[in-house]
Amino acid sequence: MGNQTPSPLDDFLFDLRGYLILENAVDPEHLKELNQQFDNFPPLETNEWWGNAQRRDYTKDTGFELHNVVEIGKPFECLIDHPSWIEYVRRYCGDKDSYFEGLFIDECIASIRRSGGHHPVHSGGYRVSLRCLYQYMHEVFRCGQCNIILALTDIGPGDGPTMVVPGSHKSNFPHPNAGDYDAGDRMNTLEGAIPVHLKAGDALLFVDGILHGGSSRTNDGERRIIIYRYGPAYTRTRYGFEYSKKLLERLTPAQRTILDPVPAIRPPRQG
Ligand SMILES: O=C(O)CCC(=O)C(=O)O
């Protein structure tokens, strides 16, 4: 399959709302492999390492979150430059038509949410950091970070869908009822927020500067998603994770360029 490219309608809707839904982004075979990987995750404690991946839940309510998941195996490596979205993120946050085009993945996470779990509301255009900024200027997109949330299970009512406030990536005002992330305020009833229902295999692409979060899961079972966060090539990982030499060596050149866009240079060894 060739790379999918954003259409004029995609650009219009992404600019207007701050997000897009990419249906059937991942094929059923790949989906099955990813779910098998989830089935085989060990029962890690918070902060426990598994190779070069680490369980590091965002909050006490978000549930199991395995960071640096690209280290775990091939099905995750294929997501780095996946044909369903790579041209989208290149266009929206890859510094296109600048002296320094390129991408970097600064976080990649496997997330399992169970009943009661949620991710508090956060972000939004008001006083946004450069990292999360939405920007379009001089006929190019200049977003600081675009996220792919890939659904591995169907996510409908009660499953804890991600919620977004369409258009809030351009907000000049704080949402008066957004509450406090650290206090774990829920976004279920936030005015203007809508749930994004996905089928397994669909992906939600959004600029991180949109107000968003994960609504409370009330159903039994698991919501499984993978989050890859893309940004310009000169950024670095959020928490200081480094991609292992082993991983970088086994990637394709195109994938390696995304995880290690500016390989370190050092003076020649002395002696
Ligand atoms: O878990 C979710 O649905 C939302 C995740 C989220 O808020 C984020 O990735 O920033």
The ligand as a Tripos MOL2 file, in Angstrom:
@<TRIPOS>MOLECULE
LIG
   10     9     1     0     0
SMALL
NO_CHARGES

@<TRIPOS>ATOM
      1 O1         -6.3090    8.1140   27.0290 O.co2     1 LIG1
      2 C1         -6.8770    8.8990   26.2860 C.2       1 LIG1
      3 O2         -7.9210    8.6490   25.7050 O.co2     1 LIG1
      4 C2         -6.3000   10.2680   26.0900 C.3       1 LIG1
      5 C3         -4.8240   10.2770   26.0400 C.3       1 LIG1
      6 C4         -4.3000   11.6390   26.1800 C.2       1 LIG1
      7 O3         -4.9130   12.5020   26.7130 O.2       1 LIG1
      8 C5         -3.0050   11.9570   25.6560 C.2       1 LIG1
      9 O4         -2.4220   11.0890   25.0460 O.co2     1 LIG1
     10 O5         -2.5420   13.0870   25.8150 O.co2     1 LIG1
@<TRIPOS>BOND
     1     1     2 2
     2     2     3 1
     3     2     4 1
     4     4     5 1
     5     5     6 1
     6     6     7 2
     7     6     8 1
     8     8     9 2
     9     8    10 1
@<TRIPOS>SUBSTRUCTURE
     1 LIG1         1 GROUP 0 **** ****
